[in-house]
Amino acid sequence: MSDILAYADMTTGPNGDLIGIDERIADIRRRYPAGDPVAIAIWQAEPSLRRTVARVDALLAEPVLS
């Protein structure tokens, strides 16, 4: 469940648009100054968030068996 929530957060822009993780992280960095707790948390969590998005993308690409 946490992977799905992180994926949704990292692939949805502030206006609800579907975006890539690179764009999402860049958007967060633009909106929060370097010392802000959100900016610090994103910087620390970025490797894990990228792995999570890649993992969910791979699962979504798998064929669905009927």
PDB file of N, CA, C, O and CB in Angstrom:
ATOM      1  N   MET A   1       0.823  -1.182   0.000  1.00  0.00           N
ATOM      2  CA  MET A   1       0.000   0.000   0.000  1.00  0.00           C
ATOM      3  C   MET A   1       0.874   1.255   0.000  1.00  0.00           C
ATOM      4  O   MET A   1       0.560   2.226  -0.689  1.00  0.00           O
ATOM      5  CB  MET A   1      -0.940  -0.007   1.205  1.00  0.00           C
ATOM      6  N   SER A   2       1.967   1.244   0.766  1.00  0.00           N
ATOM      7  CA  SER A   2       2.816   2.443   0.808  1.00  0.00           C
ATOM      8  C   SER A   2       3.457   2.717  -0.547  1.00  0.00           C
ATOM      9  O   SER A   2       3.639   3.876  -0.919  1.00  0.00           O
ATOM     10  CB  SER A   2       3.904   2.290   1.876  1.00  0.00           C
ATOM     11  N   ASP A   3       3.802   1.662  -1.294  1.00  0.00           N
ATOM     12  CA  ASP A   3       4.354   1.868  -2.641  1.00  0.00           C
ATOM     13  C   ASP A   3       3.338   2.566  -3.536  1.00  0.00           C
ATOM     14  O   ASP A   3       3.688   3.476  -4.288  1.00  0.00           O
ATOM     15  CB  ASP A   3       4.777   0.522  -3.269  1.00  0.00           C
ATOM     16  N   ILE A   4       2.093   2.146  -3.457  1.00  0.00           N
ATOM     17  CA  ILE A   4       1.053   2.736  -4.303  1.00  0.00           C
ATOM     18  C   ILE A   4       0.841   4.206  -3.945  1.00  0.00           C
ATOM     19  O   ILE A   4       0.696   5.047  -4.833  1.00  0.00           O
ATOM     20  CB  ILE A   4      -0.272   1.956  -4.159  1.00  0.00           C
ATOM     21  N   LEU A   5       0.824   4.515  -2.662  1.00  0.00           N
ATOM     22  CA  LEU A   5       0.644   5.905  -2.244  1.00  0.00           C
ATOM     23  C   LEU A   5       1.826   6.774  -2.671  1.00  0.00           C
ATOM     24  O   LEU A   5       1.635   7.887  -3.159  1.00  0.00           O
ATOM     25  CB  LEU A   5       0.459   5.981  -0.729  1.00  0.00           C
ATOM     26  N   ALA A   6       3.045   6.267  -2.487  1.00  0.00           N
ATOM     27  CA  ALA A   6       4.232   7.026  -2.906  1.00  0.00           C
ATOM     28  C   ALA A   6       4.221   7.225  -4.416  1.00  0.00           C
ATOM     29  O   ALA A   6       4.544   8.308  -4.906  1.00  0.00           O
ATOM     30  CB  ALA A   6       5.532   6.303  -2.470  1.00  0.00           C
ATOM     31  N   TYR A   7       3.850   6.182  -5.153  1.00  0.00           N
ATOM     32  CA  TYR A   7       3.776   6.270  -6.608  1.00  0.00           C
ATOM     33  C   TYR A   7       2.783   7.349  -7.030  1.00  0.00           C
ATOM     34  O   TYR A   7       3.081   8.184  -7.885  1.00  0.00           O
ATOM     35  CB  TYR A   7       3.378   4.911  -7.211  1.00  0.00           C
ATOM     36  N   ALA A   8       1.607   7.321  -6.424  1.00  0.00           N
ATOM     37  CA  ALA A   8       0.583   8.320  -6.764  1.00  0.00           C
ATOM     38  C   ALA A   8       1.087   9.734  -6.476  1.00  0.00           C
ATOM     39  O   ALA A   8       0.871  10.646  -7.275  1.00  0.00           O
ATOM     40  CB  ALA A   8      -0.719   8.052  -5.976  1.00  0.00           C
ATOM     41  N   ASP A   9       1.752   9.916  -5.348  1.00  0.00           N
ATOM     42  CA  ASP A   9       2.260  11.238  -4.992  1.00  0.00           C
ATOM     43  C   ASP A   9       3.381  11.688  -5.934  1.00  0.00           C
ATOM     44  O   ASP A   9       3.449  12.863  -6.296  1.00  0.00           O
ATOM     45  CB  ASP A   9       2.762  11.235  -3.551  1.00  0.00           C
ATOM     46  N   MET A  10       4.243  10.776  -6.324  1.00  0.00           N
ATOM     47  CA  MET A  10       5.398  11.137  -7.143  1.00  0.00           C
ATOM     48  C   MET A  10       5.089  11.198  -8.634  1.00  0.00           C
ATOM     49  O   MET A  10       5.951  11.580  -9.426  1.00  0.00           O
ATOM     50  CB  MET A  10       6.506  10.157  -6.907  1.00  0.00           C
ATOM     51  N   THR A  11       3.875  10.828  -9.028  1.00  0.00           N
ATOM     52  CA  THR A  11       3.520  10.891 -10.454  1.00  0.00           C
ATOM     53  C   THR A  11       2.294  11.774 -10.702  1.00  0.00           C
ATOM     54  O   THR A  11       1.697  11.737 -11.778  1.00  0.00           O
ATOM     55  CB  THR A  11       3.256   9.483 -10.994  1.00  0.00           C
ATOM     56  N   THR A  12       1.929  12.565  -9.693  1.00  0.00           N
ATOM     57  CA  THR A  12       0.797  13.484  -9.820  1.00  0.00           C
ATOM     58  C   THR A  12       1.265  14.895  -9.471  1.00  0.00           C
ATOM     59  O   THR A  12       1.814  15.129  -8.394  1.00  0.00           O
ATOM     60  CB  THR A  12      -0.391  13.047  -8.900  1.00  0.00           C
ATOM     61  N   GLY A  13       1.044  15.821 -10.384  1.00  0.00           N
ATOM     62  CA  GLY A  13       1.441  17.207 -10.149  1.00  0.00           C
ATOM     63  C   GLY A  13       0.480  17.917  -9.215  1.00  0.00           C
ATOM     64  O   GLY A  13      -0.558  17.362  -8.853  1.00  0.00           O
ATOM     65  N   PRO A  14       0.810  19.134  -8.821  1.00  0.00           N
ATOM     66  CA  PRO A  14      -0.020  19.882  -7.889  1.00  0.00           C
ATOM     67  C   PRO A  14      -1.428  20.181  -8.419  1.00  0.00           C
ATOM     68  O   PRO A  14      -2.338  20.455  -7.636  1.00  0.00           O
ATOM     69  CB  PRO A  14       0.663  21.166  -7.543  1.00  0.00           C
ATOM     70  N   ASN A  15      -1.609  20.129  -9.739  1.00  0.00           N
ATOM     71  CA  ASN A  15      -2.929  20.370 -10.329  1.00  0.00           C
ATOM     72  C   ASN A  15      -3.651  19.067 -10.677  1.00  0.00           C
ATOM     73  O   ASN A  15      -4.704  19.088 -11.314  1.00  0.00           O
ATOM     74  CB  ASN A  15      -2.792  21.230 -11.580  1.00  0.00           C
ATOM     75  N   GLY A  16      -3.083  17.937 -10.257  1.00  0.00           N
ATOM     76  CA  GLY A  16      -3.696  16.648 -10.530  1.00  0.00           C
ATOM     77  C   GLY A  16      -3.286  16.016 -11.843  1.00  0.00           C
ATOM     78  O   GLY A  16      -3.790  14.951 -12.200  1.00  0.00           O
ATOM     79  N   ASP A  17      -2.373  16.658 -12.573  1.00  0.00           N
ATOM     80  CA  ASP A  17      -1.902  16.126 -13.849  1.00  0.00           C
ATOM     81  C   ASP A  17      -0.944  14.965 -13.623  1.00  0.00           C
ATOM     82  O   ASP A  17      -0.195  14.953 -12.646  1.00  0.00           O
ATOM     83  CB  ASP A  17      -1.218  17.225 -14.675  1.00  0.00           C
ATOM     84  N   LEU A  18      -0.970  13.985 -14.529  1.00  0.00           N
ATOM     85  CA  LEU A  18      -0.021  12.878 -14.503  1.00  0.00           C
ATOM     86  C   LEU A  18       1.332  13.396 -15.001  1.00  0.00           C
ATOM     87  O   LEU A  18       1.424  13.933 -16.105  1.00  0.00           O
ATOM     88  CB  LEU A  18      -0.526  11.673 -15.378  1.00  0.00           C
ATOM     89  N   ILE A  19       2.371  13.238 -14.194  1.00  0.00           N
ATOM     90  CA  ILE A  19       3.716  13.699 -14.564  1.00  0.00           C
ATOM     91  C   ILE A  19       4.727  12.629 -14.177  1.00  0.00           C
ATOM     92  O   ILE A  19       4.411  11.702 -13.432  1.00  0.00           O
ATOM     93  CB  ILE A  19       4.060  15.060 -13.872  1.00  0.00           C
ATOM     94  N   GLY A  20       5.934  12.765 -14.686  1.00  0.00           N
ATOM     95  CA  GLY A  20       7.009  11.851 -14.328  1.00  0.00           C
ATOM     96  C   GLY A  20       7.664  12.259 -13.012  1.00  0.00           C
ATOM     97  O   GLY A  20       7.498  13.387 -12.548  1.00  0.00           O
ATOM     98  N   ILE A  21       8.395  11.346 -12.430  1.00  0.00           N
ATOM     99  CA  ILE A  21       9.033  11.620 -11.142  1.00  0.00           C
ATOM    100  C   ILE A  21      10.055  12.747 -11.245  1.00  0.00           C
ATOM    101  O   ILE A  21      10.193  13.536 -10.310  1.00  0.00           O
ATOM    102  CB  ILE A  21       9.705  10.359 -10.610  1.00  0.00           C
ATOM    103  N   ASP A  22      10.773  12.838 -12.362  1.00  0.00           N
ATOM    104  CA  ASP A  22      11.749  13.932 -12.511  1.00  0.00           C
ATOM    105  C   ASP A  22      11.063  15.286 -12.415  1.00  0.00           C
ATOM    106  O   ASP A  22      11.535  16.186 -11.720  1.00  0.00           O
ATOM    107  CB  ASP A  22      12.495  13.817 -13.856  1.00  0.00           C
ATOM    108  N   GLU A  23       9.941  15.420 -13.121  1.00  0.00           N
ATOM    109  CA  GLU A  23       9.195  16.673 -13.102  1.00  0.00           C
ATOM    110  C   GLU A  23       8.613  16.938 -11.709  1.00  0.00           C
ATOM    111  O   GLU A  23       8.596  18.079 -11.247  1.00  0.00           O
ATOM    112  CB  GLU A  23       8.071  16.643 -14.154  1.00  0.00           C
ATOM    113  N   ARG A  24       8.142  15.889 -11.049  1.00  0.00           N
ATOM    114  CA  ARG A  24       7.547  16.054  -9.714  1.00  0.00           C
ATOM    115  C   ARG A  24       8.593  16.525  -8.703  1.00  0.00           C
ATOM    116  O   ARG A  24       8.336  17.442  -7.923  1.00  0.00           O
ATOM    117  CB  ARG A  24       6.912  14.729  -9.239  1.00  0.00           C
ATOM    118  N   ILE A  25       9.758  15.903  -8.717  1.00  0.00           N
ATOM    119  CA  ILE A  25      10.810  16.295  -7.780  1.00  0.00           C
ATOM    120  C   ILE A  25      11.277  17.716  -8.085  1.00  0.00           C
ATOM    121  O   ILE A  25      11.498  18.505  -7.166  1.00  0.00           O
ATOM    122  CB  ILE A  25      12.001  15.306  -7.848  1.00  0.00           C
ATOM    123  N   ALA A  26      11.429  18.047  -9.361  1.00  0.00           N
ATOM    124  CA  ALA A  26      11.819  19.421  -9.736  1.00  0.00           C
ATOM    125  C   ALA A  26      10.775  20.426  -9.256  1.00  0.00           C
ATOM    126  O   ALA A  26      11.124  21.508  -8.784  1.00  0.00           O
ATOM    127  CB  ALA A  26      12.003  19.538 -11.273  1.00  0.00           C
ATOM    128  N   ASP A  27       9.511  20.077  -9.374  1.00  0.00           N
ATOM    129  CA  ASP A  27       8.441  20.968  -8.913  1.00  0.00           C
ATOM    130  C   ASP A  27       8.532  21.191  -7.402  1.00  0.00           C
ATOM    131  O   ASP A  27       8.410  22.322  -6.932  1.00  0.00           O
ATOM    132  CB  ASP A  27       7.060  20.387  -9.282  1.00  0.00           C
ATOM    133  N   ILE A  28       8.742  20.131  -6.656  1.00  0.00           N
ATOM    134  CA  ILE A  28       8.866  20.257  -5.198  1.00  0.00           C
ATOM    135  C   ILE A  28      10.058  21.128  -4.837  1.00  0.00           C
ATOM    136  O   ILE A  28       9.969  21.970  -3.944  1.00  0.00           O
ATOM    137  CB  ILE A  28       9.006  18.870  -4.540  1.00  0.00           C
ATOM    138  N   ARG A  29      11.166  20.928  -5.526  1.00  0.00           N
ATOM    139  CA  ARG A  29      12.370  21.736  -5.250  1.00  0.00           C
ATOM    140  C   ARG A  29      12.167  23.207  -5.584  1.00  0.00           C
ATOM    141  O   ARG A  29      12.736  24.079  -4.927  1.00  0.00           O
ATOM    142  CB  ARG A  29      13.557  21.197  -6.039  1.00  0.00           C
ATOM    143  N   ARG A  30      11.355  23.488  -6.607  1.00  0.00           N
ATOM    144  CA  ARG A  30      11.054  24.889  -6.956  1.00  0.00           C
ATOM    145  C   ARG A  30      10.181  25.544  -5.889  1.00  0.00           C
ATOM    146  O   ARG A  30      10.336  26.730  -5.599  1.00  0.00           O
ATOM    147  CB  ARG A  30      10.351  24.965  -8.330  1.00  0.00           C
ATOM    148  N   ARG A  31       9.275  24.783  -5.315  1.00  0.00           N
ATOM    149  CA  ARG A  31       8.299  25.358  -4.387  1.00  0.00           C
ATOM    150  C   ARG A  31       8.790  25.463  -2.945  1.00  0.00           C
ATOM    151  O   ARG A  31       8.249  26.245  -2.163  1.00  0.00           O
ATOM    152  CB  ARG A  31       7.054  24.542  -4.416  1.00  0.00           C
ATOM    153  N   TYR A  32       9.807  24.683  -2.589  1.00  0.00           N
ATOM    154  CA  TYR A  32      10.277  24.693  -1.203  1.00  0.00           C
ATOM    155  C   TYR A  32      11.756  25.072  -1.167  1.00  0.00           C
ATOM    156  O   TYR A  32      12.561  24.477  -1.884  1.00  0.00           O
ATOM    157  CB  TYR A  32      10.050  23.309  -0.532  1.00  0.00           C
ATOM    158  N   PRO A  33      12.127  26.053  -0.340  1.00  0.00           N
ATOM    159  CA  PRO A  33      13.536  26.440  -0.235  1.00  0.00           C
ATOM    160  C   PRO A  33      14.375  25.311   0.365  1.00  0.00           C
ATOM    161  O   PRO A  33      13.851  24.412   1.023  1.00  0.00           O
ATOM    162  CB  PRO A  33      13.678  27.710   0.616  1.00  0.00           C
ATOM    163  N   ALA A  34      15.665  25.374   0.128  1.00  0.00           N
ATOM    164  CA  ALA A  34      16.582  24.286   0.505  1.00  0.00           C
ATOM    165  C   ALA A  34      16.485  23.863   1.969  1.00  0.00           C
ATOM    166  O   ALA A  34      16.605  22.672   2.258  1.00  0.00           O
ATOM    167  CB  ALA A  34      17.991  24.701   0.215  1.00  0.00           C
ATOM    168  N   GLY A  35      16.276  24.775   2.889  1.00  0.00           N
ATOM    169  CA  GLY A  35      16.241  24.413   4.304  1.00  0.00           C
ATOM    170  C   GLY A  35      14.884  23.965   4.814  1.00  0.00           C
ATOM    171  O   GLY A  35      14.759  23.566   5.972  1.00  0.00           O
ATOM    172  N   ASP A  36      13.869  24.025   3.969  1.00  0.00           N
ATOM    173  CA  ASP A  36      12.526  23.639   4.375  1.00  0.00           C
ATOM    174  C   ASP A  36      12.476  22.133   4.656  1.00  0.00           C
ATOM    175  O   ASP A  36      13.122  21.354   3.955  1.00  0.00           O
ATOM    176  CB  ASP A  36      11.496  24.026   3.287  1.00  0.00           C
ATOM    177  N   PRO A  37      11.719  21.718   5.673  1.00  0.00           N
ATOM    178  CA  PRO A  37      11.633  20.284   5.987  1.00  0.00           C
ATOM    179  C   PRO A  37      11.160  19.420   4.815  1.00  0.00           C
ATOM    180  O   PRO A  37      11.599  18.279   4.674  1.00  0.00           O
ATOM    181  CB  PRO A  37      10.703  20.082   7.151  1.00  0.00           C
ATOM    182  N   VAL A  38      10.271  19.955   3.978  1.00  0.00           N
ATOM    183  CA  VAL A  38       9.815  19.189   2.809  1.00  0.00           C
ATOM    184  C   VAL A  38      10.969  18.981   1.834  1.00  0.00           C
ATOM    185  O   VAL A  38      11.156  17.875   1.328  1.00  0.00           O
ATOM    186  CB  VAL A  38       8.637  19.911   2.102  1.00  0.00           C
ATOM    187  N   ALA A  39      11.736  20.020   1.568  1.00  0.00           N
ATOM    188  CA  ALA A  39      12.878  19.911   0.650  1.00  0.00           C
ATOM    189  C   ALA A  39      13.913  18.921   1.191  1.00  0.00           C
ATOM    190  O   ALA A  39      14.465  18.119   0.438  1.00  0.00           O
ATOM    191  CB  ALA A  39      13.530  21.297   0.429  1.00  0.00           C
ATOM    192  N   ILE A  40      14.166  18.983   2.477  1.00  0.00           N
ATOM    193  CA  ILE A  40      15.128  18.061   3.098  1.00  0.00           C
ATOM    194  C   ILE A  40      14.624  16.628   2.999  1.00  0.00           C
ATOM    195  O   ILE A  40      15.386  15.721   2.662  1.00  0.00           O
ATOM    196  CB  ILE A  40      15.376  18.439   4.580  1.00  0.00           C
ATOM    197  N   ALA A  41      13.345  16.419   3.289  1.00  0.00           N
ATOM    198  CA  ALA A  41      12.777  15.071   3.226  1.00  0.00           C
ATOM    199  C   ALA A  41      12.840  14.500   1.815  1.00  0.00           C
ATOM    200  O   ALA A  41      13.174  13.328   1.635  1.00  0.00           O
ATOM    201  CB  ALA A  41      11.333  15.084   3.714  1.00  0.00           C
ATOM    202  N   ILE A  42      12.522  15.314   0.815  1.00  0.00           N
ATOM    203  CA  ILE A  42      12.578  14.840  -0.575  1.00  0.00           C
ATOM    204  C   ILE A  42      14.010  14.500  -0.965  1.00  0.00           C
ATOM    205  O   ILE A  42      14.253  13.480  -1.610  1.00  0.00           O
ATOM    206  CB  ILE A  42      12.003  15.901  -1.538  1.00  0.00           C
ATOM    207  N   TRP A  43      14.949  15.342  -0.582  1.00  0.00           N
ATOM    208  CA  TRP A  43      16.362  15.079  -0.888  1.00  0.00           C
ATOM    209  C   TRP A  43      16.797  13.742  -0.283  1.00  0.00           C
ATOM    210  O   TRP A  43      17.464  12.947  -0.944  1.00  0.00           O
ATOM    211  CB  TRP A  43      17.261  16.229  -0.355  1.00  0.00           C
ATOM    212  N   GLN A  44      16.422  13.499   0.961  1.00  0.00           N
ATOM    213  CA  GLN A  44      16.813  12.259   1.641  1.00  0.00           C
ATOM    214  C   GLN A  44      16.095  11.037   1.070  1.00  0.00           C
ATOM    215  O   GLN A  44      16.677   9.956   0.978  1.00  0.00           O
ATOM    216  CB  GLN A  44      16.528  12.369   3.133  1.00  0.00           C
ATOM    217  N   ALA A  45      14.834  11.211   0.690  1.00  0.00           N
ATOM    218  CA  ALA A  45      14.021  10.087   0.235  1.00  0.00           C
ATOM    219  C   ALA A  45      14.101   9.824  -1.264  1.00  0.00           C
ATOM    220  O   ALA A  45      13.594   8.806  -1.738  1.00  0.00           O
ATOM    221  CB  ALA A  45      12.602  10.322   0.611  1.00  0.00           C
ATOM    222  N   GLU A  46      14.725  10.720  -2.014  1.00  0.00           N
ATOM    223  CA  GLU A  46      14.703  10.603  -3.474  1.00  0.00           C
ATOM    224  C   GLU A  46      15.136   9.235  -4.002  1.00  0.00           C
ATOM    225  O   GLU A  46      14.434   8.684  -4.851  1.00  0.00           O
ATOM    226  CB  GLU A  46      15.585  11.651  -4.065  1.00  0.00           C
ATOM    227  N   PRO A  47      16.248   8.657  -3.550  1.00  0.00           N
ATOM    228  CA  PRO A  47      16.614   7.339  -4.087  1.00  0.00           C
ATOM    229  C   PRO A  47      15.530   6.278  -3.849  1.00  0.00           C
ATOM    230  O   PRO A  47      15.224   5.484  -4.738  1.00  0.00           O
ATOM    231  CB  PRO A  47      17.922   6.875  -3.461  1.00  0.00           C
ATOM    232  N   SER A  48      14.970   6.276  -2.669  1.00  0.00           N
ATOM    233  CA  SER A  48      13.917   5.314  -2.345  1.00  0.00           C
ATOM    234  C   SER A  48      12.656   5.576  -3.164  1.00  0.00           C
ATOM    235  O   SER A  48      12.016   4.638  -3.640  1.00  0.00           O
ATOM    236  CB  SER A  48      13.591   5.368  -0.850  1.00  0.00           C
ATOM    237  N   LEU A  49      12.301   6.840  -3.326  1.00  0.00           N
ATOM    238  CA  LEU A  49      11.120   7.184  -4.122  1.00  0.00           C
ATOM    239  C   LEU A  49      11.300   6.765  -5.573  1.00  0.00           C
ATOM    240  O   LEU A  49      10.360   6.271  -6.197  1.00  0.00           O
ATOM    241  CB  LEU A  49      10.837   8.688  -4.041  1.00  0.00           C
ATOM    242  N   ARG A  50      12.490   6.957  -6.112  1.00  0.00           N
ATOM    243  CA  ARG A  50      12.757   6.544  -7.495  1.00  0.00           C
ATOM    244  C   ARG A  50      12.662   5.023  -7.645  1.00  0.00           C
ATOM    245  O   ARG A  50      12.133   4.529  -8.641  1.00  0.00           O
ATOM    246  CB  ARG A  50      14.150   7.032  -7.941  1.00  0.00           C
ATOM    247  N   ARG A  51      13.169   4.286  -6.666  1.00  0.00           N
ATOM    248  CA  ARG A  51      13.058   2.819  -6.712  1.00  0.00           C
ATOM    249  C   ARG A  51      11.593   2.388  -6.637  1.00  0.00           C
ATOM    250  O   ARG A  51      11.174   1.465  -7.335  1.00  0.00           O
ATOM    251  CB  ARG A  51      13.862   2.174  -5.555  1.00  0.00           C
ATOM    252  N   THR A  52      10.834   3.050  -5.802  1.00  0.00           N
ATOM    253  CA  THR A  52       9.417   2.724  -5.661  1.00  0.00           C
ATOM    254  C   THR A  52       8.667   2.969  -6.964  1.00  0.00           C
ATOM    255  O   THR A  52       7.897   2.116  -7.405  1.00  0.00           O
ATOM    256  CB  THR A  52       8.790   3.544  -4.531  1.00  0.00           C
ATOM    257  N   VAL A  53       8.884   4.122  -7.583  1.00  0.00           N
ATOM    258  CA  VAL A  53       8.212   4.425  -8.847  1.00  0.00           C
ATOM    259  C   VAL A  53       8.613   3.411  -9.918  1.00  0.00           C
ATOM    260  O   VAL A  53       7.761   2.956 -10.681  1.00  0.00           O
ATOM    261  CB  VAL A  53       8.550   5.860  -9.311  1.00  0.00           C
ATOM    262  N   ALA A  54       9.873   3.056  -9.986  1.00  0.00           N
ATOM    263  CA  ALA A  54      10.323   2.059 -10.967  1.00  0.00           C
ATOM    264  C   ALA A  54       9.671   0.701 -10.708  1.00  0.00           C
ATOM    265  O   ALA A  54       9.271   0.014 -11.648  1.00  0.00           O
ATOM    266  CB  ALA A  54      11.858   1.922 -10.929  1.00  0.00           C
ATOM    267  N   ARG A  55       9.564   0.316  -9.446  1.00  0.00           N
ATOM    268  CA  ARG A  55       8.970  -0.972  -9.071  1.00  0.00           C
ATOM    269  C   ARG A  55       7.483  -1.005  -9.466  1.00  0.00           C
ATOM    270  O   ARG A  55       7.016  -1.992 -10.034  1.00  0.00           O
ATOM    271  CB  ARG A  55       9.133  -1.223  -7.540  1.00  0.00           C
ATOM    272  N   VAL A  56       6.748   0.063  -9.169  1.00  0.00           N
ATOM    273  CA  VAL A  56       5.326   0.092  -9.511  1.00  0.00           C
ATOM    274  C   VAL A  56       5.146   0.183 -11.026  1.00  0.00           C
ATOM    275  O   VAL A  56       4.249  -0.458 -11.575  1.00  0.00           O
ATOM    276  CB  VAL A  56       4.624   1.279  -8.814  1.00  0.00           C
ATOM    277  N   ASP A  57       5.979   0.964 -11.706  1.00  0.00           N
ATOM    278  CA  ASP A  57       5.913   1.018 -13.177  1.00  0.00           C
ATOM    279  C   ASP A  57       6.087  -0.376 -13.774  1.00  0.00           C
ATOM    280  O   ASP A  57       5.375  -0.745 -14.707  1.00  0.00           O
ATOM    281  CB  ASP A  57       6.997   1.975 -13.737  1.00  0.00           C
ATOM    282  N   ALA A  58       7.034  -1.154 -13.236  1.00  0.00           N
ATOM    283  CA  ALA A  58       7.272  -2.514 -13.736  1.00  0.00           C
ATOM    284  C   ALA A  58       6.050  -3.399 -13.500  1.00  0.00           C
ATOM    285  O   ALA A  58       5.672  -4.187 -14.367  1.00  0.00           O
ATOM    286  CB  ALA A  58       8.512  -3.131 -13.057  1.00  0.00           C
ATOM    287  N   LEU A  59       5.441  -3.270 -12.338  1.00  0.00           N
ATOM    288  CA  LEU A  59       4.240  -4.063 -12.054  1.00  0.00           C
ATOM    289  C   LEU A  59       3.093  -3.674 -12.975  1.00  0.00           C
ATOM    290  O   LEU A  59       2.352  -4.539 -13.441  1.00  0.00           O
ATOM    291  CB  LEU A  59       3.816  -3.889 -10.592  1.00  0.00           C
ATOM    292  N   LEU A  60       2.940  -2.394 -13.240  1.00  0.00           N
ATOM    293  CA  LEU A  60       1.877  -1.935 -14.117  1.00  0.00           C
ATOM    294  C   LEU A  60       2.090  -2.379 -15.569  1.00  0.00           C
ATOM    295  O   LEU A  60       1.129  -2.500 -16.328  1.00  0.00           O
ATOM    296  CB  LEU A  60       1.773  -0.428 -14.047  1.00  0.00           C
ATOM    297  N   ALA A  61       3.332  -2.616 -15.949  1.00  0.00           N
ATOM    298  CA  ALA A  61       3.650  -3.033 -17.318  1.00  0.00           C
ATOM    299  C   ALA A  61       3.439  -4.538 -17.535  1.00  0.00           C
ATOM    300  O   ALA A  61       3.411  -5.003 -18.675  1.00  0.00           O
ATOM    301  CB  ALA A  61       5.092  -2.665 -17.648  1.00  0.00           C
ATOM    302  N   GLU A  62       3.292  -5.293 -16.442  1.00  0.00           N
ATOM    303  CA  GLU A  62       3.097  -6.741 -16.575  1.00  0.00           C
ATOM    304  C   GLU A  62       1.734  -7.030 -17.169  1.00  0.00           C
ATOM    305  O   GLU A  62       0.758  -6.339 -16.877  1.00  0.00           O
ATOM    306  CB  GLU A  62       3.243  -7.445 -15.211  1.00  0.00           C
ATOM    307  N   PRO A  63       1.672  -8.067 -18.015  1.00  0.00           N
ATOM    308  CA  PRO A  63       0.359  -8.422 -18.589  1.00  0.00           C
ATOM    309  C   PRO A  63      -0.581  -8.931 -17.490  1.00  0.00           C
ATOM    310  O   PRO A  63      -0.158  -9.559 -16.519  1.00  0.00           O
ATOM    311  CB  PRO A  63       0.518  -9.503 -19.705  1.00  0.00           C
ATOM    312  N   VAL A  64      -1.852  -8.639 -17.679  1.00  0.00           N
ATOM    313  CA  VAL A  64      -2.869  -9.113 -16.744  1.00  0.00           C
ATOM    314  C   VAL A  64      -3.368 -10.462 -17.240  1.00  0.00           C
ATOM    315  O   VAL A  64      -3.772 -10.608 -18.393  1.00  0.00           O
ATOM    316  CB  VAL A  64      -4.049  -8.087 -16.607  1.00  0.00           C
ATOM    317  N   LEU A  65      -3.332 -11.429 -16.361  1.00  0.00           N
ATOM    318  CA  LEU A  65      -3.817 -12.765 -16.721  1.00  0.00           C
ATOM    319  C   LEU A  65      -5.312 -12.841 -16.458  1.00  0.00           C
ATOM    320  O   LEU A  65      -5.805 -12.363 -15.437  1.00  0.00           O
ATOM    321  CB  LEU A  65      -3.063 -13.870 -15.926  1.00  0.00           C
ATOM    322  N   SER A  66      -6.024 -13.454 -17.401  1.00  0.00           N
ATOM    323  CA  SER A  66      -7.480 -13.592 -17.226  1.00  0.00           C
ATOM    324  C   SER A  66      -7.822 -14.916 -16.605  1.00  0.00           C
ATOM    325  O   SER A  66      -8.996 -15.209 -16.382  1.00  0.00           O
ATOM    326  CB  SER A  66      -8.208 -13.445 -18.558  1.00  0.00           C
TER     327      SER A  66
END
